[in-house]
Amino acid sequence: MFGKLTVTKIFCTDLDVMVAFYRDRLGLAVREEYPGHTVVFDTGHGGELIVSKGDKPVHIAFTEADIPAAHAALKDLGATEIVPHKTGERFELTDPEGNHLIFVNA
């Protein structure tokens, strides 16, 4: 396994409705907010649910990944180059259905 699956990013057309659902109905605490665009919820145990306005595939992130090993093992699947991340390094790839997978050593 290439890290822990701890971040999920979903997209929506009505951000206010989605925020009300996850915050008010499911009780997730807001960790970060970018008004009119994105809200990041704390899902517990270091996890995040990111809800953004838009119409895109799902994005998921594996954290605490061994970036060089994961990149070497997944490069044949079209993994992007390793680039800096706010807490280390990251790379991305796309699954067979077009969803985005992000690997970070955070």
Biotite code that builds the C-alpha atoms (Angstrom):
import biotite.structure as struc

atoms = struc.array([
    struc.Atom([0.000, 0.000, 0.000], chain_id="A", res_id=1, res_name="MET", atom_name="CA", element="C"),
    struc.Atom([1.220, 3.469, -0.837], chain_id="A", res_id=2, res_name="PHE", atom_name="CA", element="C"),
    struc.Atom([0.311, 5.505, 2.250], chain_id="A", res_id=3, res_name="GLY", atom_name="CA", element="C"),
    struc.Atom([-2.958, 6.130, 4.078], chain_id="A", res_id=4, res_name="LYS", atom_name="CA", element="C"),
    struc.Atom([-6.132, 7.139, 2.256], chain_id="A", res_id=5, res_name="LEU", atom_name="CA", element="C"),
    struc.Atom([-6.984, 10.215, 4.333], chain_id="A", res_id=6, res_name="THR", atom_name="CA", element="C"),
    struc.Atom([-8.277, 12.901, 1.959], chain_id="A", res_id=7, res_name="VAL", atom_name="CA", element="C"),
    struc.Atom([-11.301, 12.851, -0.333], chain_id="A", res_id=8, res_name="THR", atom_name="CA", element="C"),
    struc.Atom([-12.262, 15.798, -2.560], chain_id="A", res_id=9, res_name="LYS", atom_name="CA", element="C"),
    struc.Atom([-15.709, 15.935, -4.103], chain_id="A", res_id=10, res_name="ILE", atom_name="CA", element="C"),
    struc.Atom([-17.289, 18.548, -6.340], chain_id="A", res_id=11, res_name="PHE", atom_name="CA", element="C"),
    struc.Atom([-20.789, 20.018, -6.282], chain_id="A", res_id=12, res_name="CYS", atom_name="CA", element="C"),
    struc.Atom([-23.024, 22.591, -7.921], chain_id="A", res_id=13, res_name="THR", atom_name="CA", element="C"),
    struc.Atom([-24.464, 24.023, -4.679], chain_id="A", res_id=14, res_name="ASP", atom_name="CA", element="C"),
    struc.Atom([-21.735, 24.529, -2.103], chain_id="A", res_id=15, res_name="LEU", atom_name="CA", element="C"),
    struc.Atom([-24.091, 25.985, 0.534], chain_id="A", res_id=16, res_name="ASP", atom_name="CA", element="C"),
    struc.Atom([-26.322, 22.896, 0.475], chain_id="A", res_id=17, res_name="VAL", atom_name="CA", element="C"),
    struc.Atom([-23.309, 20.574, 0.699], chain_id="A", res_id=18, res_name="MET", atom_name="CA", element="C"),
    struc.Atom([-21.780, 22.542, 3.586], chain_id="A", res_id=19, res_name="VAL", atom_name="CA", element="C"),
    struc.Atom([-25.071, 22.478, 5.471], chain_id="A", res_id=20, res_name="ALA", atom_name="CA", element="C"),
    struc.Atom([-25.322, 18.730, 4.930], chain_id="A", res_id=21, res_name="PHE", atom_name="CA", element="C"),
    struc.Atom([-21.799, 17.804, 6.063], chain_id="A", res_id=22, res_name="TYR", atom_name="CA", element="C"),
    struc.Atom([-21.524, 20.431, 8.823], chain_id="A", res_id=23, res_name="ARG", atom_name="CA", element="C"),
    struc.Atom([-25.041, 20.638, 10.202], chain_id="A", res_id=24, res_name="ASP", atom_name="CA", element="C"),
    struc.Atom([-26.462, 17.177, 9.506], chain_id="A", res_id=25, res_name="ARG", atom_name="CA", element="C"),
    struc.Atom([-23.352, 14.971, 9.765], chain_id="A", res_id=26, res_name="LEU", atom_name="CA", element="C"),
    struc.Atom([-21.572, 17.135, 12.336], chain_id="A", res_id=27, res_name="GLY", atom_name="CA", element="C"),
    struc.Atom([-18.215, 17.503, 10.592], chain_id="A", res_id=28, res_name="LEU", atom_name="CA", element="C"),
    struc.Atom([-16.158, 20.445, 11.830], chain_id="A", res_id=29, res_name="ALA", atom_name="CA", element="C"),
    struc.Atom([-14.974, 23.006, 9.293], chain_id="A", res_id=30, res_name="VAL", atom_name="CA", element="C"),
    struc.Atom([-11.165, 23.057, 9.186], chain_id="A", res_id=31, res_name="ARG", atom_name="CA", element="C"),
    struc.Atom([-10.675, 25.624, 6.396], chain_id="A", res_id=32, res_name="GLU", atom_name="CA", element="C"),
    struc.Atom([-13.033, 27.719, 4.304], chain_id="A", res_id=33, res_name="GLU", atom_name="CA", element="C"),
    struc.Atom([-12.525, 29.501, 1.000], chain_id="A", res_id=34, res_name="TYR", atom_name="CA", element="C"),
    struc.Atom([-15.833, 31.391, 0.603], chain_id="A", res_id=35, res_name="PRO", atom_name="CA", element="C"),
    struc.Atom([-17.814, 30.559, -2.498], chain_id="A", res_id=36, res_name="GLY", atom_name="CA", element="C"),
    struc.Atom([-15.328, 27.930, -3.637], chain_id="A", res_id=37, res_name="HIS", atom_name="CA", element="C"),
    struc.Atom([-14.151, 25.276, -1.152], chain_id="A", res_id=38, res_name="THR", atom_name="CA", element="C"),
    struc.Atom([-14.711, 24.030, 2.391], chain_id="A", res_id=39, res_name="VAL", atom_name="CA", element="C"),
    struc.Atom([-12.399, 21.554, 4.119], chain_id="A", res_id=40, res_name="VAL", atom_name="CA", element="C"),
    struc.Atom([-13.953, 19.379, 6.827], chain_id="A", res_id=41, res_name="PHE", atom_name="CA", element="C"),
    struc.Atom([-12.159, 17.471, 9.570], chain_id="A", res_id=42, res_name="ASP", atom_name="CA", element="C"),
    struc.Atom([-13.225, 13.827, 9.332], chain_id="A", res_id=43, res_name="THR", atom_name="CA", element="C"),
    struc.Atom([-11.226, 12.731, 12.370], chain_id="A", res_id=44, res_name="GLY", atom_name="CA", element="C"),
    struc.Atom([-7.956, 10.819, 12.756], chain_id="A", res_id=45, res_name="HIS", atom_name="CA", element="C"),
    struc.Atom([-6.152, 13.304, 10.495], chain_id="A", res_id=46, res_name="GLY", atom_name="CA", element="C"),
    struc.Atom([-8.590, 12.886, 7.602], chain_id="A", res_id=47, res_name="GLY", atom_name="CA", element="C"),
    struc.Atom([-10.187, 15.565, 5.439], chain_id="A", res_id=48, res_name="GLU", atom_name="CA", element="C"),
    struc.Atom([-13.232, 15.854, 3.214], chain_id="A", res_id=49, res_name="LEU", atom_name="CA", element="C"),
    struc.Atom([-12.828, 18.699, 0.729], chain_id="A", res_id=50, res_name="ILE", atom_name="CA", element="C"),
    struc.Atom([-15.989, 19.990, -0.952], chain_id="A", res_id=51, res_name="VAL", atom_name="CA", element="C"),
    struc.Atom([-15.450, 22.337, -3.912], chain_id="A", res_id=52, res_name="SER", atom_name="CA", element="C"),
    struc.Atom([-17.755, 24.027, -6.327], chain_id="A", res_id=53, res_name="LYS", atom_name="CA", element="C"),
    struc.Atom([-17.445, 22.522, -9.791], chain_id="A", res_id=54, res_name="GLY", atom_name="CA", element="C"),
    struc.Atom([-18.036, 19.486, -11.946], chain_id="A", res_id=55, res_name="ASP", atom_name="CA", element="C"),
    struc.Atom([-14.967, 17.258, -11.908], chain_id="A", res_id=56, res_name="LYS", atom_name="CA", element="C"),
    struc.Atom([-14.021, 13.688, -11.018], chain_id="A", res_id=57, res_name="PRO", atom_name="CA", element="C"),
    struc.Atom([-13.370, 12.674, -7.422], chain_id="A", res_id=58, res_name="VAL", atom_name="CA", element="C"),
    struc.Atom([-9.919, 13.370, -5.965], chain_id="A", res_id=59, res_name="HIS", atom_name="CA", element="C"),
    struc.Atom([-8.463, 11.196, -3.199], chain_id="A", res_id=60, res_name="ILE", atom_name="CA", element="C"),
    struc.Atom([-5.131, 11.531, -1.434], chain_id="A", res_id=61, res_name="ALA", atom_name="CA", element="C"),
    struc.Atom([-2.860, 8.976, 0.144], chain_id="A", res_id=62, res_name="PHE", atom_name="CA", element="C"),
    struc.Atom([-0.739, 10.567, 2.864], chain_id="A", res_id=63, res_name="THR", atom_name="CA", element="C"),
    struc.Atom([2.436, 9.418, 4.607], chain_id="A", res_id=64, res_name="GLU", atom_name="CA", element="C"),
    struc.Atom([3.486, 7.789, 1.343], chain_id="A", res_id=65, res_name="ALA", atom_name="CA", element="C"),
    struc.Atom([7.056, 6.764, 0.575], chain_id="A", res_id=66, res_name="ASP", atom_name="CA", element="C"),
    struc.Atom([7.155, 9.060, -2.443], chain_id="A", res_id=67, res_name="ILE", atom_name="CA", element="C"),
    struc.Atom([10.204, 7.623, -4.266], chain_id="A", res_id=68, res_name="PRO", atom_name="CA", element="C"),
    struc.Atom([9.000, 4.018, -3.859], chain_id="A", res_id=69, res_name="ALA", atom_name="CA", element="C"),
    struc.Atom([5.375, 4.771, -4.751], chain_id="A", res_id=70, res_name="ALA", atom_name="CA", element="C"),
    struc.Atom([6.398, 6.866, -7.743], chain_id="A", res_id=71, res_name="HIS", atom_name="CA", element="C"),
    struc.Atom([8.718, 4.159, -9.053], chain_id="A", res_id=72, res_name="ALA", atom_name="CA", element="C"),
    struc.Atom([6.010, 1.513, -8.649], chain_id="A", res_id=73, res_name="ALA", atom_name="CA", element="C"),
    struc.Atom([3.281, 3.606, -10.297], chain_id="A", res_id=74, res_name="LEU", atom_name="CA", element="C"),
    struc.Atom([5.185, 5.544, -12.962], chain_id="A", res_id=75, res_name="LYS", atom_name="CA", element="C"),
    struc.Atom([3.991, 3.176, -15.700], chain_id="A", res_id=76, res_name="ASP", atom_name="CA", element="C"),
    struc.Atom([0.399, 4.240, -14.916], chain_id="A", res_id=77, res_name="LEU", atom_name="CA", element="C"),
    struc.Atom([1.167, 7.808, -15.994], chain_id="A", res_id=78, res_name="GLY", atom_name="CA", element="C"),
    struc.Atom([2.224, 9.242, -12.657], chain_id="A", res_id=79, res_name="ALA", atom_name="CA", element="C"),
    struc.Atom([3.216, 12.899, -12.884], chain_id="A", res_id=80, res_name="THR", atom_name="CA", element="C"),
    struc.Atom([6.669, 14.036, -11.890], chain_id="A", res_id=81, res_name="GLU", atom_name="CA", element="C"),
    struc.Atom([7.369, 14.480, -8.178], chain_id="A", res_id=82, res_name="ILE", atom_name="CA", element="C"),
    struc.Atom([6.832, 18.113, -7.169], chain_id="A", res_id=83, res_name="VAL", atom_name="CA", element="C"),
    struc.Atom([7.004, 20.087, -3.904], chain_id="A", res_id=84, res_name="PRO", atom_name="CA", element="C"),
    struc.Atom([3.976, 20.036, -1.614], chain_id="A", res_id=85, res_name="HIS", atom_name="CA", element="C"),
    struc.Atom([3.271, 22.335, 1.330], chain_id="A", res_id=86, res_name="LYS", atom_name="CA", element="C"),
    struc.Atom([4.538, 19.649, 3.698], chain_id="A", res_id=87, res_name="THR", atom_name="CA", element="C"),
    struc.Atom([6.934, 17.700, 1.477], chain_id="A", res_id=88, res_name="GLY", atom_name="CA", element="C"),
    struc.Atom([6.537, 16.140, -1.960], chain_id="A", res_id=89, res_name="GLU", atom_name="CA", element="C"),
    struc.Atom([3.689, 14.831, -4.088], chain_id="A", res_id=90, res_name="ARG", atom_name="CA", element="C"),
    struc.Atom([2.733, 13.274, -7.393], chain_id="A", res_id=91, res_name="PHE", atom_name="CA", element="C"),
    struc.Atom([-0.564, 12.391, -9.049], chain_id="A", res_id=92, res_name="GLU", atom_name="CA", element="C"),
    struc.Atom([-2.093, 9.867, -11.390], chain_id="A", res_id=93, res_name="LEU", atom_name="CA", element="C"),
    struc.Atom([-5.533, 9.114, -12.816], chain_id="A", res_id=94, res_name="THR", atom_name="CA", element="C"),
    struc.Atom([-7.426, 5.860, -12.305], chain_id="A", res_id=95, res_name="ASP", atom_name="CA", element="C"),
    struc.Atom([-9.115, 4.039, -15.205], chain_id="A", res_id=96, res_name="PRO", atom_name="CA", element="C"),
    struc.Atom([-12.371, 6.016, -14.675], chain_id="A", res_id=97, res_name="GLU", atom_name="CA", element="C"),
    struc.Atom([-10.685, 9.448, -14.629], chain_id="A", res_id=98, res_name="GLY", atom_name="CA", element="C"),
    struc.Atom([-10.600, 10.027, -10.865], chain_id="A", res_id=99, res_name="ASN", atom_name="CA", element="C"),
    struc.Atom([-7.497, 11.747, -9.496], chain_id="A", res_id=100, res_name="HIS", atom_name="CA", element="C"),
    struc.Atom([-5.199, 10.053, -6.985], chain_id="A", res_id=101, res_name="LEU", atom_name="CA", element="C"),
    struc.Atom([-2.683, 12.181, -5.116], chain_id="A", res_id=102, res_name="ILE", atom_name="CA", element="C"),
    struc.Atom([0.254, 10.763, -3.176], chain_id="A", res_id=103, res_name="PHE", atom_name="CA", element="C"),
    struc.Atom([1.974, 12.984, -0.580], chain_id="A", res_id=104, res_name="VAL", atom_name="CA", element="C"),
    struc.Atom([4.540, 12.350, 2.105], chain_id="A", res_id=105, res_name="ASN", atom_name="CA", element="C"),
    struc.Atom([2.700, 14.605, 4.572], chain_id="A", res_id=106, res_name="ALA", atom_name="CA", element="C"),
])
